Amino acid sequence: MREFDPTRRAALGSGMALLAAAPLVAARAASRPGATMQAYQVGRQQGIDSLSLAERAVPHAGPGEVIIGVRASALNHRDLSILAGQYGAAKPPQRVPVGDGAGIVLECGPGVSTVQVGDRVTAPHFTPWLDGDYDPGVFAADLGNTRDGWLAERIVLPAAALVQLPASMSFEDAAALGAAGITAWAVLVSLGRIRAGDTVLTLGTGGVSMLALQIAKISGARVAITSSSDEKLELCRALGADITVNYRRTPAWHETVREATGGRGVDIVVETVGLSSLAQSLACCAPNARVGLLGALGGATPGPTSLGPLILNNIVLKGITSGSRRMLDDLLRASAANGLRPRIDRRFKFGEAREALRHLESGDHVGKVVIQHESMA
Ligand SMILES: NC(=O)c1ccc[n+]([C@@H]2O[C@H](COP(=O)([O-])OP(=O)(O)OC[C@H]3O[C@@H](n4cnc5c(N)ncnc54)[C@H](OP(=O)(O)O)[C@@H]3O)[C@@H](O)[C@H]2O)c1
């Protein structure tokens, strides 16, 4: 594998336009023996600067596999953790990062009958989790973690994991819905059994939280959301948020949320911050509320914890890792049917992946950060 010269692509000039016009022809040409593609790799995993772009042989589809020409990928908080060496065991330096993306099927391996060349597809990052209950075994084939991810011109995926994009959905929107969307779906729909009229609490304005807001609104729920920024809360109100609280200026934000529900509390909590805010989230809960605990944005140190409400209010607390292929399929169909378009904060070019990750790391974003792969495939 040799390091990639970022000026080479720009020098292709009108050749890129030709690729845009005829991706499948280009795909056949690029599949010749010895053909190469560009792929980012995680390197030494000591932070964003470990990321590098390299050229490697184009992959081919084995039995049950497909090759996808990637058109868009989307970042999640854990992509930062992986690059910082803070997400499980160290990865091989050549590992291609990023768990979310979407693209066009370029090649089908032997035995593949569920998709065909030209189909527009995406997949859940836990590729073996097709349906049903979570099993930790799904971590063995986790895109961008234990299996090569989407930050490349092409990706090899098992056909069984693929989900077709609704006709009206763009590659960027499908990529942006991905992991953050199915995680929000897992809390609201699978755990929460959301119903019109419920009140949902979601924390912060990152990828998961904004999709939770949007999914809750198409489900007919009221939404309470917190943020460190009044400007971000303004954007949330424009997307339909009913109760907004600045957690920096109002440290006792749980009291504000509870008051705003007339004292009853919320029915579902999307707890993105973790142990440091769990007690406050539980204090917001109505009887029989469902709480999905997702992460540790607030660090690993527990805040003042009172589990009293858990018992007294019969609250269900569940850890949520992500979601299945079935949930992704359901989410895409629900989004298309209801005109849900994920809020994309900013788009970056493929050559700007480090800048995209830095933008995510800054926390300045509201919603998703997307990388456009143009018509490279
Ligand atoms: N993305 C996924 O697919 C996925 C799946 C499973 C679990 N998770 C977990 O869910 C959490 C959110 O992930 P994400 O990808 O949505 O992250 P993200 O896009 O990076 O969201 C970060 C946002 O959360 C808010 N935040 C950060 N620290 C906070 C704190 N101490 N207290 C309150 N709010 C805080 C900030 O919003 P404001 O600036 O508005 O305050 C920040 O911009 C993470 O813990 C992640 O590990 C994510």
The ligand as an SDF file (V2000), in Angstrom:
LIG
                    3D

 48 52  0  0  0  0  0  0  0  0999 V2000
  -23.9120    7.8200   17.0740 N   0  0  0  0  0  0  0  0  0  0  0  0
  -24.2560    6.5810   17.3610 C   0  0  0  0  0  0  0  0  0  0  0  0
  -24.5940    5.8060   16.4730 O   0  0  0  0  0  0  0  0  0  0  0  0
  -24.2630    6.0540   18.7620 C   0  0  0  0  0  0  0  0  0  0  0  0
  -24.6710    4.7320   19.0010 C   0  0  0  0  0  0  0  0  0  0  0  0
  -24.7000    4.2670   20.3190 C   0  0  0  0  0  0  0  0  0  0  0  0
  -24.3120    5.0960   21.3460 C   0  0  0  0  0  0  0  0  0  0  0  0
  -23.8980    6.3690   21.0650 N   0  0  0  0  0  0  0  0  0  0  0  0
  -23.4790    7.2250   22.1750 C   0  0  0  0  0  0  0  0  0  0  0  0
  -24.4180    8.3000   22.2330 O   0  0  0  0  0  0  0  0  0  0  0  0
  -23.7510    9.4830   22.6100 C   0  0  0  0  0  0  0  0  0  0  0  0
  -23.9880   10.5550   21.5520 C   0  0  0  0  0  0  0  0  0  0  0  0
  -23.3730   10.1580   20.3440 O   0  0  0  0  0  0  0  0  0  0  0  0
  -23.3870   11.1140   19.0750 P   0  0  0  0  0  0  0  0  0  0  0  0
  -22.7400   10.3720   17.9590 O   0  0  0  0  0  0  0  0  0  0  0  0
  -24.7620   11.6650   18.8950 O   0  0  0  0  0  0  0  0  0  0  0  0
  -22.4180   12.2890   19.5980 O   0  0  0  0  0  0  0  0  0  0  0  0
  -22.1500   13.7180   19.0300 P   0  0  0  0  0  0  0  0  0  0  0  0
  -22.8080   13.9310   17.7070 O   0  0  0  0  0  0  0  0  0  0  0  0
  -20.6790   13.9470   19.1170 O   0  0  0  0  0  0  0  0  0  0  0  0
  -22.9100   14.6500   20.1060 O   0  0  0  0  0  0  0  0  0  0  0  0
  -22.2470   15.3980   21.0330 C   0  0  0  0  0  0  0  0  0  0  0  0
  -23.1970   16.4560   21.6370 C   0  0  0  0  0  0  0  0  0  0  0  0
  -23.6960   16.0170   22.8970 O   0  0  0  0  0  0  0  0  0  0  0  0
  -23.7640   17.1100   23.8040 C   0  0  0  0  0  0  0  0  0  0  0  0
  -22.9060   16.8680   24.9690 N   0  0  0  0  0  0  0  0  0  0  0  0
  -21.6010   16.5700   24.9810 C   0  0  0  0  0  0  0  0  0  0  0  0
  -21.1580   16.4620   26.2390 N   0  0  0  0  0  0  0  0  0  0  0  0
  -22.2190   16.6990   27.0420 C   0  0  0  0  0  0  0  0  0  0  0  0
  -22.4090   16.7490   28.4350 C   0  0  0  0  0  0  0  0  0  0  0  0
  -21.4100   16.5240   29.2980 N   0  0  0  0  0  0  0  0  0  0  0  0
  -23.6480   17.0170   28.9060 N   0  0  0  0  0  0  0  0  0  0  0  0
  -24.6760   17.2270   28.0450 C   0  0  0  0  0  0  0  0  0  0  0  0
  -24.5450   17.1970   26.7120 N   0  0  0  0  0  0  0  0  0  0  0  0
  -23.3370   16.9440   26.2280 C   0  0  0  0  0  0  0  0  0  0  0  0
  -23.2840   18.3360   23.0550 C   0  0  0  0  0  0  0  0  0  0  0  0
  -24.4450   19.0130   22.5780 O   0  0  0  0  0  0  0  0  0  0  0  0
  -24.6840   20.5650   22.9290 P   0  0  0  0  0  0  0  0  0  0  0  0
  -23.5350   21.2990   22.2880 O   0  0  0  0  0  0  0  0  0  0  0  0
  -26.0080   20.8690   22.3590 O   0  0  0  0  0  0  0  0  0  0  0  0
  -24.6380   20.7070   24.4170 O   0  0  0  0  0  0  0  0  0  0  0  0
  -22.4730   17.7460   21.9220 C   0  0  0  0  0  0  0  0  0  0  0  0
  -22.4350   18.5610   20.7730 O   0  0  0  0  0  0  0  0  0  0  0  0
  -22.2840    9.1040   22.8060 C   0  0  0  0  0  0  0  0  0  0  0  0
  -22.0770    8.7990   24.1620 O   0  0  0  0  0  0  0  0  0  0  0  0
  -22.1150    7.8740   21.9710 C   0  0  0  0  0  0  0  0  0  0  0  0
  -21.0640    7.0580   22.4370 O   0  0  0  0  0  0  0  0  0  0  0  0
  -23.8770    6.8720   19.8180 C   0  0  0  0  0  0  0  0  0  0  0  0
  1  2  1  0
  2  3  2  0
  2  4  1  0
  4  5  1  0
  4 48  2  0
  5  6  2  0
  6  7  1  0
  7  8  2  0
  8  9  1  0
  8 48  1  0
  9 10  1  0
  9 46  1  0
 10 11  1  0
 11 12  1  0
 11 44  1  0
 12 13  1  0
 13 14  1  0
 14 15  2  0
 14 16  1  0
 14 17  1  0
 17 18  1  0
 18 19  2  0
 18 20  1  0
 18 21  1  0
 21 22  1  0
 22 23  1  0
 23 24  1  0
 23 42  1  0
 24 25  1  0
 25 26  1  0
 25 36  1  0
 26 27  1  0
 26 35  1  0
 27 28  2  0
 28 29  1  0
 29 30  1  0
 29 35  2  0
 30 31  1  0
 30 32  2  0
 32 33  1  0
 33 34  2  0
 34 35  1  0
 36 37  1  0
 36 42  1  0
 37 38  1  0
 38 39  2  0
 38 40  1  0
 38 41  1  0
 42 43  1  0
 44 45  1  0
 44 46  1  0
 46 47  1  0
M  CHG  2   8   1  16  -1
M  END
$$$$
